[in-house]
Amino acid sequence: MGKDTENSSTDYKGNPEGGVRELVIPDAQGGQRLDQALSALLPEFSRNRIQNWIRARKISVDESWGTTKMKVSGGEAVRVEIEPVRGATSDSPEAIPLDVVFEDQVLLVINKPVGLVVHPGSGNPRGTLLNALLHRVPQVAELPRAGIVHRLDKDTSGLLVVAKTLTAHTDLVRQLQARTVKREYLALVYGEVDRTGTVDAPLARDPHNRTKRGVHPMGKPAVTHYEPVERFPGGVTLLRCKLETGRTHQIRVHMQHIGHPLVGEQVYSASRRSHLKIPFPRQALHAERLGLIHPITHEYMQWECPLPPDFASLLDALRENTVWGG
């Protein structure tokens, strides 16, 4: 078994087709669990993936199979059989225009328009962001979810980041898990909100409707911080919402939960007699800011994008007090 430690962590490009890696555990990592040590030596792969390889007997240590509880001392010869990426897409590329805010060799940041679905699914088999990415960056076909690490709802506009390499994808997933990705939204809600606040309420799938989410004590942790930006006549407030977690429909559910549903909200709306209704055809929610640590340069980067025309026009109408309908 070889001991090519000098090149083992630098010459591999994250080939999703698999391969074999042979390396030696550095003395500095003595005392760590095997999966922790390999996660540091193979940053292009998530720790969960490495743990799965250990369980599947794809990783040997000094000619014996590794275990998830094994600790290394330093100097062990390790052989890793890289399994091909699972979850690579077979969807078709489509020439759908994208509003690109930033792009380099490993990242793509786009301003997603209202109406663009992120992933193909029931009712939307084509014409999605994923199809557009496959046309613009064909190599993302070999990545989980075509490099998409977080999503926006169909009728939510704004910033979304996509990884173009397996290393970048793994790094961004880790940043999301560590809650170091900065995501700020503008949300127009019913009701007068005059102070900052935080909604700390776990979310779970609605047992009666699998497309909906709701607050439930046994759900996954979900935290949204909010602050008022502007208040309008008629009892409507523009909020800036900062996500600490990123659960499905998080802002929409959390705002309804505290009695301030989004303007235009159809799924998580208030009762009919609770508020006058503003005629807006979608939830008034926009992902305005996105910040993260670049996976390669390790520099913090941040982007902003303006409100889409329909949202901006709605705010102008509210300022002029000409928007209210029955």
C-alpha positions in Angstrom: 0.0 0.0 0.0 1.5 3.3 -1.1 2.1 6.4 1.1 1.8 9.3 -1.2 0.8 11.8 1.4 2.4 14.8 -0.3 0.1 14.8 -3.3 -2.9 12.8 -2.0 -4.9 15.8 -0.9 -4.0 18.2 -3.7 -4.0 16.3 -7.0 -7.5 14.9 -6.7 -10.3 17.0 -8.4 -13.3 15.3 -6.8 -14.0 13.0 -9.8 -17.5 11.7 -9.2 -16.7 8.6 -11.2 -14.7 7.3 -8.2 -11.2 6.0 -7.8 -8.8 4.9 -5.0 -6.9 7.2 -2.7 -3.9 6.0 -0.6 -2.6 8.3 2.1 -1.0 8.3 5.6 -2.5 9.9 8.6 -0.3 12.8 9.8 1.0 12.6 13.4 -0.8 15.9 14.1 -4.1 14.2 13.8 -3.3 11.5 16.3 -6.2 11.0 18.7 -8.9 11.9 16.2 -11.6 9.5 15.0 -10.9 8.1 11.6 -13.8 9.9 10.0 -12.6 13.2 11.5 -9.1 12.8 10.2 -10.2 11.8 6.7 -12.7 14.7 6.6 -9.7 17.0 7.1 -7.5 15.2 4.5 -10.3 14.9 1.9 -12.2 18.2 2.2 -14.0 17.6 -1.1 -16.1 14.9 0.6 -18.6 15.4 3.5 -18.0 13.6 6.8 -21.3 11.8 6.4 -20.2 10.4 3.0 -16.9 9.3 4.6 -18.8 7.6 7.4 -20.9 5.7 4.9 -17.8 4.5 3.1 -16.4 3.2 6.4 -19.6 1.3 7.1 -19.6 -0.1 3.6 -16.0 -1.3 4.0 -14.6 1.0 1.5 -11.9 2.3 3.8 -9.0 0.2 5.2 -6.5 1.2 7.9 -3.2 -0.8 7.9 -4.8 -3.6 5.8 -7.8 -3.9 8.2 -11.3 -2.4 7.7 -11.8 0.9 9.5 -14.7 1.5 11.9 -16.7 4.6 12.7 -15.5 4.6 16.3 -11.8 3.9 15.5 -9.3 6.5 16.6 -6.0 7.0 14.7 -2.6 7.6 16.3 -0.8 9.0 13.3 1.3 7.1 10.7 -1.5 4.7 9.7 -1.7 3.8 6.0 -5.2 4.3 4.8 -6.8 3.2 1.5 -10.1 4.9 0.5 -12.2 3.5 -2.3 -14.1 6.5 -3.7 -17.7 5.7 -4.6 -19.3 7.6 -7.5 -21.5 10.5 -6.5 -25.1 9.4 -5.9 -27.8 11.8 -6.8 -26.3 13.0 -10.0 -29.0 14.3 -12.3 -30.2 12.8 -15.6 -32.4 15.8 -16.4 -32.1 17.6 -19.7 -30.3 20.9 -20.3 -32.4 23.8 -21.5 -31.3 27.2 -22.8 -33.1 29.3 -20.1 -31.6 32.7 -19.5 -30.1 33.3 -16.1 -29.4 36.6 -14.3 -25.8 35.9 -13.2 -24.6 38.1 -10.3 -21.2 36.4 -9.9 -19.4 33.5 -11.4 -15.9 32.0 -11.1 -14.5 28.5 -11.5 -16.3 27.1 -8.5 -19.3 29.3 -7.8 -22.3 30.7 -9.6 -24.6 33.3 -7.9 -27.8 34.1 -9.6 -30.7 36.4 -9.1 -33.7 34.0 -9.5 -36.7 35.6 -11.0 -40.3 35.1 -9.8 -41.9 32.0 -11.4 -38.7 30.0 -11.9 -38.9 26.6 -10.2 -35.6 25.4 -8.7 -35.9 21.6 -9.1 -38.0 19.5 -11.5 -40.9 17.9 -9.8 -44.5 17.0 -10.0 -46.2 19.6 -12.3 -42.8 21.1 -13.3 -40.8 18.4 -15.1 -38.9 21.0 -17.3 -38.1 24.7 -17.5 -36.5 24.8 -14.0 -33.3 26.4 -12.7 -31.7 22.9 -12.7 -32.4 22.5 -16.4 -30.9 26.0 -17.0 -27.7 25.1 -15.0 -27.2 21.9 -17.0 -27.1 24.0 -20.2 -24.8 26.7 -18.8 -22.5 24.5 -16.7 -22.7 20.9 -18.1 -20.3 19.5 -15.5 -22.8 20.1 -12.6 -24.8 17.1 -14.0 -22.3 15.0 -12.0 -23.0 16.8 -8.7 -25.8 16.2 -6.2 -28.8 18.3 -7.2 -26.7 19.7 -10.0 -24.7 21.8 -7.5 -27.8 23.5 -5.9 -27.2 23.7 -2.2 -30.2 25.7 -1.1 -33.4 26.7 -2.8 -36.0 29.5 -3.2 -39.7 28.9 -3.6 -41.1 29.4 -7.1 -42.6 32.8 -6.4 -39.8 34.0 -4.2 -37.2 36.1 -6.1 -33.5 36.8 -5.3 -30.1 35.4 -4.6 -29.2 31.8 -4.8 -25.7 30.1 -4.9 -24.7 27.1 -6.9 -21.5 25.0 -6.6 -19.7 24.1 -9.8 -17.4 21.5 -8.3 -17.7 18.7 -5.8 -15.3 20.4 -3.4 -17.2 23.7 -3.5 -20.5 21.8 -3.0 -19.3 20.0 0.1 -17.8 23.2 1.5 -21.1 25.1 1.0 -23.2 22.4 2.6 -20.9 22.5 5.6 -21.2 26.3 5.8 -25.0 25.9 5.7 -24.9 23.3 8.4 -22.6 25.5 10.5 -25.0 28.5 9.9 -22.3 30.7 8.6 -24.0 31.5 5.3 -25.7 34.9 5.6 -29.2 35.1 4.0 -31.4 38.2 4.3 -34.8 38.6 2.9 -37.2 41.5 2.4 -40.8 40.5 3.4 -43.9 42.6 3.3 -46.3 41.5 6.0 -49.7 42.4 7.3 -49.8 44.2 10.7 -47.8 46.9 12.3 -44.4 45.7 13.5 -42.5 48.3 15.5 -39.6 46.4 17.0 -37.0 43.7 16.2 -37.7 40.2 17.2 -36.8 36.5 16.7 -39.0 33.5 15.9 -37.6 30.3 17.4 -40.1 27.7 16.4 -39.3 24.2 15.1 -40.9 23.3 11.7 -42.2 19.9 10.5 -44.1 18.6 7.5 -47.9 19.0 7.8 -49.3 15.5 8.3 -52.4 16.4 6.3 -50.6 18.1 3.4 -47.0 17.0 2.5 -46.4 20.2 0.5 -46.9 22.4 3.6 -44.9 23.0 6.8 -46.0 24.0 10.2 -44.8 24.8 13.7 -44.5 21.6 15.7 -42.5 20.8 18.9 -41.0 17.7 17.4 -39.9 19.5 14.2 -36.5 20.6 13.1 -35.0 23.7 14.8 -35.9 26.9 12.9 -34.8 30.4 13.8 -35.8 33.7 12.0 -34.6 37.1 13.1 -36.6 40.1 11.8 -36.5 43.9 12.0 -38.9 46.5 10.6 -37.6 48.5 7.6 -40.6 50.6 6.7 -44.3 50.9 7.9 -47.1 51.8 5.5 -50.7 53.2 5.9 -53.3 50.5 6.4 -51.2 48.4 8.8 -48.5 46.8 6.5 -44.8 46.5 7.4 -41.7 45.8 5.3 -39.4 43.5 7.3 -35.8 42.4 6.9 -35.7 38.7 7.8 -32.4 37.0 8.6 -32.3 33.3 8.5 -30.3 31.4 11.1 -31.6 28.1 9.7 -33.0 27.4 6.3 -36.1 25.2 6.5 -38.6 24.9 3.7 -41.1 27.8 3.8 -39.4 29.0 7.0 -40.1 32.8 6.7 -43.6 32.2 5.4 -44.6 29.9 8.2 -42.9 31.9 10.9 -44.5 35.1 10.0 -47.9 33.5 9.9 -47.1 31.9 13.3 -46.6 35.3 15.0 -49.7 36.8 13.3 -48.0 38.7 10.5 -48.6 36.7 7.3 -47.0 37.8 4.1 -48.8 40.0 1.6 -49.9 37.8 -1.3 -49.5 34.6 0.7 -51.9 31.9 -0.5 -50.8 28.9 1.5 -50.0 30.4 4.9 -52.4 33.3 5.0 -54.6 34.7 7.7 -58.3 34.2 8.0 -60.3 36.4 5.6 -61.7 38.7 8.2 -58.4 39.3 9.9 -56.9 41.7 7.3 -57.9 43.7 4.3 -56.3 42.1 1.3 -53.8 43.7 -1.0 -54.1 42.5 -4.6 -50.7 40.9 -5.1 -50.4 37.6 -7.0 -47.6 36.0 -5.0 -45.9 36.1 -1.6 -44.0 39.3 -1.2 -40.7 37.8 -0.4 -37.3 38.6 -1.9 -33.8 37.2 -1.1 -31.9 40.5 -1.0 -28.5 39.6 0.4 -26.3 36.5 0.4 -22.9 36.2 2.1 -20.6 33.2 2.4 -16.9 32.2 2.7 -15.5 31.4 -0.7 -14.6 27.6 -0.8 -11.2 28.2 -2.4 -9.9 31.7 -1.4 -11.6 31.5 2.1 -12.5 35.2 1.7 -15.9 36.4 2.9 -18.0 37.5 0.0 -21.4 39.2 -0.1 -23.9 40.1 -2.8 -27.1 42.2 -3.0 -29.8 42.4 -5.6 -32.6 44.9 -6.0 -36.3 44.2 -5.6 -38.1 42.9 -8.8 -40.3 45.4 -10.5 -43.6 44.0 -9.2 -42.5 44.2 -5.5 -40.9 47.6 -6.0 -44.1 48.9 -7.6 -46.2 47.5 -4.8 -44.1 49.5 -2.2 -44.5 52.7 -4.3 -48.3 52.2 -4.3 -48.3 51.7 -0.6 -46.3 54.8 0.0 -48.9 56.7 -2.1 -51.7 54.9 -0.3 -53.3 53.8 -3.6 -53.1 50.1 -3.2 -55.9 49.0 -1.0 -58.7 47.0 -2.4 -61.7 45.4 -0.8 
